[in-house]
Amino acid sequence: MWRFELDRRRFLTTSAYSVAAAALPLPYVEEIADRTAAARTGQVVGMAEVAAVRDMVGVFSEMDERHGGQHGRSALVQYLRDDVALLCRGRFRAEEMRRQMLSAASRGVHLLGWKSYDAGQQGLAQRYYLQSYALAVESGVTGHDGFVMRTMAMQGLKLHRPEHCLGLAETGLNQAKGRVDAQTESLFRVVHAHTLAKAGQRTAALTEAERASALLTADPGDEVPFWALAWGPPAASVYSRNAKVYETLGDYRTAAEQYGRAADARSAGTYARIVALDLVASAEMQLKRGRIEQACTTWNEAMDHMNGVRSVRTRKTVTRMRGDLARFRARGVRCAAELDERAIDFLASA
């Protein structure tokens, strides 16, 4: 898989590292890299090296959210192949440190799956998720394997292949509930709610969505683990996924509100892509309710966040938006015509 990625995307390698250096302070990136390199010299691996891997994966994750999945992909592959894989095979001071290193590696491979997903390469994304799951299982870190199952359920829902999604979401939840902090459990429950909605179990879906929301304000318990922060603040992820529950059940007003709430719960500077996508979804719900001017305002706000983001998904949403606006342009609705012109310029330059 490493060879496939690097042979196909070799031309991106240099620019990917340049983007990494520009996205965050260069001394910070170099300091993390130095810590990782020190661990490759044969010394025993400890929590300092685990922290270095987590920090570097965090760098790539932040770059992904700011600039889209097509930035830094080859660089992440090289880092996992050349550094993290060696650390996973190293000598550890204690078994717990080995477990945490495998968990950190799982998070890095999970991010590769997410980047493939964002690029529209769903088969490759699934392969990375399966590898991430295997690493999470081997780590034995409570809840981490279930979290990857949760991601695979989300992918199946997105692709309109719900056959195994309910089972994946239920199994992931059962492996985590009562064993992780309240915010992390809410992430499991909200995806379970979405799969229930897709399965036509309306009452159960709404009950589970309410449980997920309630957990956000419950006693937080332990700190949210590193691997559960894949998409930023848990509350934002819960709002966004709850919106999909209400959308599936036909409650477009509540869905629009929840998508907007999700966008507000994330820093637009750090999470430009996902904020834009939540706003697009909110606009689509507003349009379903016949609120064309409100939808155009929200779509314009979404596009404000798309500058500098290289993402197949954002391009698809803009293309879909043009299709949704077509009938309004034909009627001479001014905001629709102006937004369509902006969309044309965006697609031409993206």
C-alpha positions in Angstrom: 0.0 0.0 0.0 2.9 2.4 0.8 4.5 1.7 -2.6 1.2 2.2 -4.4 0.7 5.6 -2.8 4.2 6.8 -3.3 4.6 5.6 -6.9 1.3 7.2 -7.9 1.8 10.4 -6.1 5.5 10.9 -6.1 5.2 14.4 -7.7 3.4 15.6 -4.5 6.2 14.6 -2.1 8.2 17.8 -2.1 5.2 20.2 -2.1 3.6 18.1 0.7 6.5 18.7 3.0 6.5 22.4 2.1 2.9 22.6 3.0 3.6 20.9 6.4 6.3 23.5 7.1 4.0 26.4 6.2 0.9 25.2 8.1 2.6 25.2 11.5 5.7 26.8 12.9 8.7 25.1 11.3 10.7 24.7 14.6 7.8 22.9 16.1 7.6 20.4 13.2 11.4 19.9 13.3 11.4 19.3 17.0 8.8 16.5 16.6 10.8 15.0 13.8 13.9 15.1 15.8 12.3 13.2 18.7 11.0 10.6 16.3 14.4 10.2 14.6 16.1 9.8 18.0 14.0 6.8 18.7 15.1 5.1 15.5 18.7 4.9 16.6 18.1 1.7 18.6 17.2 3.2 22.0 14.4 1.8 24.0 11.0 3.4 23.1 9.1 5.1 25.8 6.2 7.6 26.2 8.3 10.5 24.8 8.4 8.7 21.4 4.7 7.9 21.6 4.0 11.6 22.3 6.2 12.5 19.3 4.1 10.3 17.0 0.9 11.7 18.3 2.2 15.3 17.8 3.2 14.6 14.2 0.0 12.9 13.4 -1.7 15.9 14.9 0.3 18.1 12.5 -0.9 16.1 9.5 -4.5 16.1 10.9 -4.5 19.9 11.3 -3.1 20.3 7.8 -5.8 18.0 6.5 -8.6 20.0 8.1 -7.2 23.4 7.0 -6.3 22.5 3.4 -8.1 19.3 2.4 -7.1 15.7 2.1 -5.0 16.1 -1.0 -2.4 18.1 0.9 0.3 16.1 2.8 -0.9 12.7 1.8 2.4 11.4 0.4 4.3 12.9 3.3 2.1 11.1 5.8 2.7 7.8 4.0 6.4 8.3 4.2 6.3 9.2 7.8 4.3 6.2 8.8 6.4 3.9 6.6 9.9 5.2 7.5 9.4 6.2 11.1 6.3 4.9 12.8 6.5 1.3 11.4 10.0 1.1 12.8 8.9 2.4 16.2 6.1 -0.2 16.4 8.8 -2.9 16.0 11.1 -1.4 18.6 12.0 -2.3 22.1 9.7 -0.8 24.7 10.2 0.1 28.3 6.8 -1.3 29.3 3.9 -3.1 27.6 1.7 -0.1 28.1 4.0 2.0 26.0 3.9 -0.6 23.2 0.1 -0.5 23.3 0.0 3.3 23.1 2.4 3.3 20.2 0.3 0.9 18.2 -2.8 3.0 19.0 -0.9 6.1 17.7 0.0 4.2 14.6 -3.6 3.2 14.1 -4.6 6.9 14.3 -2.1 7.8 11.6 -3.4 5.0 9.3 -7.0 6.1 10.1 -6.0 9.6 8.9 -4.7 8.1 5.6 -8.1 6.4 5.2 -9.8 9.7 5.8 -7.6 11.4 3.2 -8.5 8.7 0.7 -12.1 9.2 1.5 -11.8 12.9 1.0 -10.2 12.2 -2.4 -13.2 10.0 -3.4 -11.1 6.8 -3.3 -13.5 4.7 -1.2 -12.0 1.3 -1.8 -8.5 2.5 -0.7 -10.1 4.3 2.3 -11.7 1.1 3.4 -8.4 -0.8 3.2 -6.7 1.8 5.4 -9.6 1.6 7.9 -9.2 -2.1 8.1 -5.5 -1.8 8.7 -6.2 0.9 11.3 -8.7 -1.5 13.0 -6.1 -4.3 13.1 -3.6 -2.0 14.8 -6.2 -0.8 17.3 -7.2 -4.4 18.1 -3.5 -5.3 18.6 -3.0 -2.3 20.9 -5.8 -3.4 23.2 -6.6 0.2 24.1 -10.2 0.3 25.3 -12.6 1.7 22.8 -10.1 2.4 20.0 -11.1 -0.6 17.8 -14.7 0.3 18.3 -14.0 3.8 17.1 -12.6 2.5 13.8 -15.7 0.4 13.4 -17.7 3.5 14.0 -15.8 5.2 11.1 -16.5 2.2 8.8 -20.2 2.5 9.6 -20.1 6.2 8.7 -18.4 5.4 5.4 -21.1 2.8 4.6 -23.8 5.3 5.3 -22.2 7.9 3.1 -22.0 5.4 0.2 -25.6 4.3 0.7 -24.5 0.8 1.6 -26.2 0.4 5.0 -26.1 -3.4 5.0 -23.6 -3.8 7.8 -23.6 -0.3 9.3 -26.0 -1.0 12.1 -24.0 -4.0 13.2 -20.7 -2.1 13.0 -22.1 0.8 15.0 -23.8 -1.4 17.6 -20.6 -3.5 18.1 -18.4 -0.4 18.4 -20.8 1.1 20.9 -21.0 -2.1 23.0 -17.2 -2.2 23.2 -17.0 1.4 24.5 -20.0 2.2 26.5 -19.3 2.5 30.2 -15.6 2.1 29.5 -14.8 5.5 28.0 -15.4 9.1 29.0 -18.9 10.6 28.4 -17.9 12.7 25.4 -16.3 9.8 23.6 -19.3 7.6 24.3 -21.5 10.3 22.8 -19.5 9.9 19.5 -20.4 6.2 19.4 -24.1 6.8 20.3 -24.7 9.4 17.7 -23.4 7.2 14.9 -25.6 4.4 16.3 -28.5 6.8 16.1 -27.8 7.5 12.5 -27.7 3.8 11.6 -31.0 3.2 13.4 -32.6 6.1 11.4 -31.3 4.6 8.2 -32.8 1.2 9.3 -36.2 2.9 9.7 -36.2 2.6 13.5 -37.4 6.2 14.1 -38.2 6.1 17.8 -35.0 4.2 18.7 -33.0 6.6 16.6 -34.4 9.7 18.3 -33.9 8.2 21.7 -30.3 7.4 20.9 -29.7 10.9 19.5 -31.0 12.4 22.7 -28.7 10.2 24.7 -25.7 11.3 22.7 -26.6 15.0 23.3 -27.2 14.4 27.0 -23.7 12.9 27.4 -22.2 16.1 26.2 -23.4 17.9 29.3 -22.9 14.9 31.7 -20.0 14.5 34.1 -17.1 14.3 31.5 -15.1 11.7 33.4 -11.7 10.9 32.0 -10.0 13.0 29.3 -11.1 12.4 25.7 -8.4 10.1 24.2 -6.2 11.1 21.3 -7.8 8.8 18.8 -11.4 10.2 19.5 -10.4 13.7 18.5 -10.1 12.8 14.8 -12.6 15.4 13.8 -12.1 18.0 16.5 -14.3 18.8 19.4 -16.7 15.9 20.2 -19.7 18.3 20.5 -19.3 19.5 16.9 -19.2 15.9 15.7 -22.3 15.0 17.7 -24.2 18.0 16.4 -23.3 17.2 12.8 -24.2 13.6 13.0 -27.4 14.3 14.9 -28.3 16.6 11.9 -28.0 13.6 9.7 -30.3 11.7 11.9 -33.0 14.4 11.6 -32.3 14.7 7.9 -32.9 11.0 7.4 -36.1 11.2 9.4 -37.3 14.2 7.3 -37.1 16.9 10.0 -35.2 19.4 7.8 -35.7 22.4 10.1 -34.0 20.7 13.1 -31.3 19.2 10.7 -30.5 22.7 9.4 -30.2 24.0 13.0 -27.9 21.1 14.0 -25.6 21.5 11.0 -25.3 25.2 11.8 -24.6 24.4 15.4 -21.9 22.0 14.3 -20.2 24.7 12.2 -20.3 27.2 15.0 -18.7 24.6 17.4 -15.5 24.4 15.4 -12.8 26.9 14.8 -13.1 27.9 11.1 -9.4 28.6 10.9 -8.5 25.1 12.0 -11.4 23.2 10.5 -12.1 25.0 7.3 -13.2 22.0 5.3 -15.6 20.5 7.7 -17.1 23.8 8.7 -17.7 24.5 5.0 -19.3 21.0 4.5 -21.6 21.5 7.5 -22.7 24.9 6.2 -23.4 23.4 2.8 -25.5 20.7 4.4 -27.4 23.3 6.4 -28.1 25.3 3.2 -29.4 22.1 1.5 -31.8 21.6 4.4 -33.0 25.2 4.2 -33.6 24.8 0.5 -35.7 21.7 1.1 -37.9 24.0 3.2 -38.2 26.4 0.4 -36.0 29.1 1.9 -33.9 29.9 -1.2 -32.6 33.3 0.0 -31.5 31.9 3.4 -29.9 28.9 1.6 -28.0 31.2 -0.7 -26.7 33.2 2.3 -25.5 30.0 4.0 -24.0 28.6 0.8 -22.0 31.9 0.4 -20.8 31.5 4.0 -19.7 28.0 3.2 -17.7 29.0 0.1 -15.9 31.7 2.2 -14.3 28.8 4.0 -13.3 26.8 0.9 -10.5 29.0 -0.3 -7.2 27.0 -0.2 -9.0 23.7 0.5 -8.1 20.9 -2.0 -10.9 18.4 -1.5 -12.9 16.3 -3.9 -15.8 16.6 -1.5 -16.0 20.4 -1.5 -15.9 20.4 -5.3 -18.7 17.9 -5.4 -20.8 20.0 -3.1 -20.3 23.1 -5.2 -21.2 21.2 -8.4 -24.3 19.8 -6.6 -25.2 23.3 -5.4 -25.2 24.5 -9.0 -27.7 21.8 -9.9 -29.9 22.7 -7.0 -29.9 26.4 -8.1 -30.7 25.8 -11.7 -34.4 26.1 -11.4 -34.1 29.3 -9.4 -31.7 30.8 -12.0 -34.2 30.0 -14.7 -36.9 32.0 -12.7 -34.5 35.0 -12.4 -33.8 34.7 -8.7 -31.0 37.1 -8.2 -29.2 35.5 -5.3 -29.2 32.2 -7.1 -27.6 33.7 -10.3 -24.9 35.5 -8.3 -24.1 32.4 -6.3 -23.9 30.4 -9.4 -21.3 32.8 -10.9 -19.2 32.5 -7.8 -19.5 28.7 -8.1 -18.2 28.8 -11.7 -15.2 30.8 -10.7 -14.5 28.5 -7.8 -14.6 25.3 -9.9 -12.4 26.9 -12.5 -9.7 27.8 -10.0 -9.9 24.9 -7.6 
